[in-house]
């Protein structure tokens, strides 16, 4: 909490307490039984965590990007998988709040901020992941509706959630032909694939989202036609900070688990704490990653010109370093670390995908390099 305001320390304490009491005791069960903990998330929403950086007039908390990062880091110490879904939900609500008109904001945001309803972000397709501008899902306008055809892959919450923020092609090829539609579960032509079996992130379902002549009112479009790619990228800048913050929480929890294990366990007649230098390196890398994420969060909040590249740097650095920290913590547990009775293995499994989603870390490197070479 170094350098935080009194309000931020209070947000952090509330989130840490919630993580310890309402999430950590159930983390392993949610993972093993693949439970989507709806009621727990609704309790979190009562604390203001359903629309953290959404405006208060539609039920949001109106907090900053830095406040949001602090909260997601704290919650992630209790269950990284569940917090990561909540971060995606928050991103979706922010997109509707920011780019929607007044009618759309008041129609969708209140029930999402309370987590009475849940949201999913639909950008990735079977043939376009990192190259999002090449997406093929099409929306043909007919009068006051769009006819939507195509599919989305790897959608967090897919099938269990109520609102889908969908990027689709309403115009020609490339980013300028992409628009953003908000779909609601139950619309004719909207269906879902089988629930995916994943290495981690098991407390949130993942499915393909399928559109077959799905009829969507034009009144459900966010922004103007052709604005969708810009909306998607602006959402992802925040999403990258959010998912990096979830990585920080997992790494923080793993450092504490390693610290406890090293002080209790003995080998060759000596406490494993004699392995203290590895622990020092882990803590140092965690603090460095945290500072980088918080710096990017401030830049995004201030609307600085370098915000996008700083978000990419922070996501790249934090997710790589924090996975390394969690993996080292597992190693320090020896054989115990590989048993599901020990929480450290779940942090390793849940955090691994953070290097892939919200733009792979290879794409983060491309963004940073392009920025440097353009001068």
N, C-alpha and C positions, 0 to 999 in steps of 0.2 A: 504493500500500500504506500510505499515511498513516493512522495510527490503528488499524492492525490488530495483533493479537497475533502473537507469533512463530509459533505454530501456523498462524494464518491466512496469514501470509506464505509459509509452507512449502507449504500447500495451493495457494496462488496460483502459486508457482514451478513446482510439479509440473504443474499444469494448463496453464500457459503453455508449458512445455517440450513437453508432449504435443501441444498445439495446433500449435506450430511444426514439430515433427518428423513427427507422424503425421497431421495434418489439412491444414495450409496447402498442402503440396506437391501434394495431390490434390484440393483444393477445386474447381478449375476442371473437372477430369475428371469428378468426381462430378456436377457441375452439367450438363455437356454431355451425358453419357451416361446421366444419370438413374440413378445407381448408389446403392443403399441400402447404406452401408458397414458391414455387419454385423460383420465381423472387427475393424475399427478400433474400433467401439463396445465389442466384447467386451474389447479391450485396455484401453479406458478403464475398463471395469467391474473389471478386475484392480487398478486403482488406487483402487477404492471409489466410482466415479462412477455406478454402476448403481442405487444406492439410497442416495443421499447423506444424506437426512434420515429414513431408515428405521431402526428399532431393530436393534441388533447381533445379537440372538438369532435373527433370521431372515435374517442375511447383510448387513444394512445397515451404513452407516458411522456412524450415530447423531450426525451433525453438525447444527449449528444452521442456521436460515434464512439468517443472514448468511454463514456459511461457504459455504452452497449458492450464494448470489448471487455471491460472489467466484469460485467455481469456474466457474459458467456464464459469467460475464463473460470469464474467461481463456480458456476453451475456444472461445468464440465468435469470438475473434480468428483462430482457425484455420479454422473453417467454421461460419458462423452457422446455416445450414440444418440441419446434422447435430446441432449442439448444441441447437437448438430442439426437435428430435424427442426428444433425450435428456431435455430438461426435462419434456416431456409424459409420457414413460415414467416418470420419477421421481415425478411427481404421481400417476400411477395406482398405483404400488407403495405410495406413502405412504397412499393412500386405503384400500387393502386392509389395510395394516399397522395403520392407525388405527381403522378401523370394522369390520374383520373379526374373527371369533372366533378362538380359538387354532388350531383345525383349519384354517381358511381361511388364516390368516397363514403357517402352516408348510407348507401345500400349495402356495401360489402364490409367496410372496415370495422364497425362496432362489433359484429358477431365474430370477426377474426381476432380482434384485440382481446376479447374475452375468452377466446378459444372455444366458444360454443361451436364454431366451425373451424376447420383446418385447411391450410392452403398448400399447394404444390407448384413448383416451378418447372415449366416444360420447355426446355431449349434443345437438349441433346436428342439426336436421332440415331437409328442404327447405322447410318452411313455418314453422319456428321457430328463429331464430338468436338474436338479442338477447332475444327474448321466450321464454326457455327454459321458463318455467312453463306455456306452452301446448302443450308437446310432446304428440304423438299416439301414438307407439309404445306399444302396449298389451301387458300381460302378464296373461293370465287364469289364475288358479290352478285346477289340476285335481289333487287329491290332493297328492302330494309333488313336483309339478312346476308350472312356469309354461309356458304356450303364448304365445310372443312373436311379435307381428306388427307390421310397420312398417319404417321405414328411417331411417338416419342419413346426413348429408351432410358432406363435407369432412373425412373422418376421416384424420388423420395416421397413416401406417403401415398403413392399412386394406388387408387382403388379404395383406400380407407379415408381419404380426405374429401373435402366438399367443394373446394374452389381450385381451379387450374388456370394459372397464368401462362398462356400459350403463345410462343413465337411461331408465326406462319408466314407463308409467302403470298402476298396480295398483288405483287408487281413483278418486274423482271428479275433477272439473276443478280446476285450480289447483295450487300447489306441494305441498299436503298429500296429493295423490293419487299422488305420484311415489316410486318405489322404485329401488334400485340392484342390478343383477344383474351377476355376473362370468361371461362366456362364454368358451369355449375354441374355437379354430379346429378345424373338423372336426365340430362339433355339427350334426346333421341340421337343415336349414332355415336355416342361416347361409350367406349368400353375399355376393358383392361386385360392385360396379359396375365400369365401365371405369376405368383409371388416368387421372386428370385431367392435362391439360397446363397447366402453371402458369407464371407470370412468373418466379417464384423458388421457393425451397424445393424444388429439384429433386433433392436427395439423399435425400429422403424421399417415398415414394409417397403419394398421396391418392386415396381411393376412397369411394364410397358403401358403407355396410354395410347389408345387407338381411336382414330376418327374415321367413320365411314358415312359419308354424306351427312355429317353432323351439322345441324342448323343452329347458327349462333346469331342473335340479333346484332345489328350494327351498333346499337346502343351499348354493347358490351366491349367495344374496342377502346383500348387505352390510347389516348393521344391521336395524332393524325395517321393516315395510311403512310407507310414508309418510315415511321418513327420507331418501329419495334426493335431494330437492332441497337439503336442508341439507348432505348429503355433497358434492354437486356444487359448491355455493357455497364451502364450506370449502376444497375442492380448488382452486378457481379463485383464491382469495385468494393462495395460494402460487404458482399458475400465473402470476398477473399479475406477481409479483416475479421469477419465473424468466424470463419472456419479456422483461421490462424489462431484466434482467441480460444477456440475449443481445443486446439492442439496444446496451447499453453497450459490449460487446466489439466489435461491428461498427463503432461510432463510434470507439472507441479505435484500431482497426486503420486506419480511414480517415484519421484525423488523422495517423498515422505515415506513411501512403502520401503524403498531401498534403505533409507536411513534407519528405519525401525528394524528391518531384518539384519542389518550389519551389526547393530548393537546387541542383538539377542543371540545370534547364531555364532557358534565357535567351530573352528577347524584347526587341526594341528595344535590344539591347546590354546589358541589365541582367538579373541573375538574377530570376526570378519571386518570389524571397523578399522583394522590395520590397512584395509583397502581404501582408505579415506580419500586418496588423491583423485580416484575416479569420480567419487561423489562430489568433490569440489569442482571438477570439470563440468559435471552435469548441471550443478547449480549455476555456474558461471554462464553456460550456454543458454540456460533457461532465462536468466535475467537479461542477457543480450537480446534474445528473441522477443521478450516482453517489451523491452524499450523500443525495438524496431516496430512492433505492431502498434504500440501506443502512439508513436510518432506519425505513422501512416494514418491512424484514426484521426488525429488532430488535423492533418493535412486535408483529409477528405471532408471533415466537418467545416473547415475554413474555405473549401472550394478552391484550393491552391492548384496552380497549373501542373505541378509535379505530383498531384495526388494519385493519379492512376498508376504511374510507374512505382511510386512508393508503396502502394497497396500490393502490386505484383512482387516487389522485392520482399516485403514483409511476409506475404503468403509463402513464397519460395523458401525463405530462410527459416521461418518459424516451423513450417510443416516438416521440412527436412531435419532440422535440429531436434525438434521435439520427438519425432519418431526415433531418432538416434538415442535420445535420453530414455524413452520408455523401453527401448530394446536393451539398452545397457542395464537398466534397472532389473529387467527380466534375467539377464545374464548373472547379475549379482545374487539373485535368488537361487542360482544353480538349478538342479532338477525340479525344485519346488516351483520355480517360476513358470514351468511348463504345465503345471497342474491347474485345472480350472477352479480348484479351491482357493487359489491365490489371484487376487484382483489384477495383478500387474499384467498377466497375459491378455486380459480383456482390453486393457488400455492399448496394448500393442496392436491387437486386432482391429480395434475401433479407429485408431488414429492412422492406420496405414493408408486408407483411402483418401485422406486429406491431401496427399501428394498428387492425387489424380483429379479430384473434382474441383469445381469452380475454376476450371482451366488447369491443365496439367502443369507440373513444375517445369517441364520442357517449354511449354508455351509462355510461362512466366519469364523464362530466360530470353525467349524471343522478343517479348515486349520490352524488357530492360535493354537488351542489345540494340533493338531498333531505335529506342529513345536516345541511346548514347551516340549511335552512328549518325543520327539526324542532326545532332548538335543542339 
